[in-house]
């Protein structure tokens, strides 16, 4: 078994060696190099950590001034909570972020009922034989209720948007530029204009529950009859812009799952990995929010996935590029990776980026499923280190990779991948993630029982390839 301590020694050694240089370069970026050189390396890192926290708290402060978009933008940018904030300050930052999470609007059921009846153009009692006025869950821009359909009698989940929240979110998006300017202080290489446009697009789409219903139906068709994945059925006749009605599923939530035996957590982890990354690389569409609250373990062993508002579709060329880059990392082909990223716009100045350093940078972000060909137990410290190496001024790659750019169309894929890793790390799930990923990277035959079940399913349905 390979635990968190089994991060390959070559990676640890390189990070430690280059990290000292990277820390001083990051400090220089923030204009405090001279003072920190005098204080020594430890003091320099502490000063940088405080600056990171200050910037992160400024971002939370701006979010706190918003009425509608705060949680949506906070959710989209939740990579801040994965590892960007220094470990010694993470508890304090999470406390700040929790203030936003706990600041959900106080809306009476009378107001929510009005939204339901306006959108569905009928009274609740005409549509549902039973409707529990106490919400069973809170969505970021609405609430979820349990009800029973009058026709057919099935139990359903009714997701209802807070009244007026769409207008508030659109107004608050004006503050996104301010947040992105703060983000640029943390990650100077970002093309903040393109990324802000991508974030705006995804958030505005998420305000439309009819579009979410379409996303859910699309994945529902792909996974219809799947042996271990369930996407709840949408009641299309009762879904509108602000109301989404779907099949009610009940199961075990994430907090309880974390206490289950290792073998169960490994199985759930593999299913989560196959669902989120498999959707991107097999089907070119994916849910962009691998949040622990968005899946449940059902009594029959399947895992139900919920909430498809934050959703992304990618064209074949973009997905093929990502797979080719992953294969270059697996094969340690620095020249091929450099050529791929240079030709696709990730390297605005290719001559300024050393291919070997580029390979090390990309590998440090995805090593856990590309070059770690062993059973690996994912732990929170692994997720944190991957996040730091990917986009943090404390990264060992900070100085070298400032000439690298994140293409906006790939932003949500990287966020999904990072948050999937964070979820798997919280589960402490074990697997040879590399061998699973080879199914879509190389078309290899599966090596796990779940993989064999999925292969049989795709062979029967014909939807395993991108389509």
Secondary structure, DSSP 8 states (H G I E B T S, - for coil): -B-GGGS-HHHHHHHHHHHHHHHHHHHHHTT-HHHHHHH-HHHHHHHHHHHHHHHHHHHHHHHHT-SSSHHHHHHHTGGGGTTTS-HHHHHHHHHHHHHHHT------HHHHHHHHHHHHTS-HHHHEEEE-SS-SEEETTEEEEEEEESSS--EEEEEEE-TTHHHHHHHHGGGHHHHHHHHHHH-TT--HHHHHHHHHHHHHHHT-HHHHHHHHHHHHHHTTT-SSEEE--B-GGG--SSEEEEE----B-HHHHTTS-HHHHHHHHHHHHHHHHHIIIIISEEES---GGGEEE-TTS-EEE---SSEEE--HHHHHHHHHHHHHHHTT-HHHHHHHHHHTTS-TTGGGS-HHHHHHHHHHHHHHHHT--S-EE--HHHHHHHHHHHH-TTSTTTTGGGG----GGGHHHHHHHHHHHHHHHHHT-EE-HHHHHHHHHT-----SHHHHHHHHHHHHHS--S--
